[in-house]
Amino acid sequence: MLRNRFFNKKFEFLTLAQALEIADAKLASDVDLNKKIFDVSTLEKANEAQISFLNSGQYLEKFLTSKAGFCLMDGKNISKLPQGMIALICENPYFAYAKIVSTFYEAKIPEFDGKNLIHETAKIGEGAKIATNAYVGKNVEIGKNCFIGPGACVMDGCIIGDNCIINANVVISFAVVGSNSVFFNGAKIGQDGFGFAHNAGINYKITQIGIVEIGNDVEIGANTCIDRGAIENTVISDGCKIDNLVQIAHNVEIGKGTVIAGCTALAGSCKVGNFVQIGGNCSIGGHIFVGDGVKIAGMSGVIRDIPPMQIVAGIPSMPIKKWHRLNTLLAKMTLNKI
């Protein structure tokens, strides 16, 4: 499992009694307190041995079909609890999840002796070229004919495919990269996602246990940042081309062949389809779905899902013909023509 390359799992399991204490939760019915919880997962992907959480009505449909054995939740939807699921009732499910995941996991601390810039356990492919002041960490795998430029860092556990170019001052951590991909100067891959649970006036850090998966033939522009996933992974699929100064938040998934122009930001957990074109300085809200073949004009703000093959523009985004008509109407209004 890729997660094991990057994170230490501190406990094989928690008993239900331990989880209740950590989460400051109570049960909705009498069950065996010695039941074992082996991991955390999303509602969509959890199994009977894992715990998830329901923090928003937005995920009610996924909750209703979830196979999770345990769920942190408030009492609002207890009557809809799927058969076989055990509810852990708490006031703030997101905060409770944050405490559970940090109990299970911690990120491995990079090992660096201060002398050797290429760790002795690193595997370097034939024909790879590494600058004298680049850093390659523990258990890293570098493919054939790669180039790693001055000041670049490939941190512990990362896997880089063949024929990749990692230019100066790029930092790649918590990531797996395919072949023939290019990272331009200063790109940052795999840092913590921006995840906090607010409770009692404190923003509690949520341990981010996903990684970044980057496919083949991908280009990542200068000073672009791609955060690793919170639970599941952040995914950049084959053939994507991403310009400079783009922010891609945790759990974003971008489909094949998508092109994103500079200064665009994609908020957490949005899903972008295949062969989408996104203009410069756009913003796409969290948990938004953008269908295949969509074109988004520059400086647009996307706050709702976009069906496949649409062309949109504006803030908030709308079909581009409607946006043109609206601008024409506003121009006439300001000139007192109507």
Buried (B, 14 or more C-beta within 10 A) or exposed (E): EBBEBBBEBEEEBBBBEBBBEBBEBEBBEEEEEEBBBBBBBBBBBBEEBBBBBBBEEEBEEBBEEBBBBBBBBBEEBEEEBBEEBBBBBBEBBBBBBBBBBBBBBBBBEBEBEEEEBBBEEBEBBEEBEBBEEBBBBBBBBBBBBBBBBEBBBBBBBBBBBBBBBBBBBBBBBBBBBBBBBBBBBBBBBBBBBBBBBEBEEEEBEBBBBBBBBBBBBBBBBBBBBBBBBBBBBBBBBBBBBBBBBBBBBBBBBBBBBBBBBBBBBBBBBBBBBBBBBBBBBBBBBBBBBBBBBBBBBBBBBBEEEBEBEBBBBBEEBBBBEEBEEEEEEEEEEEEEEE
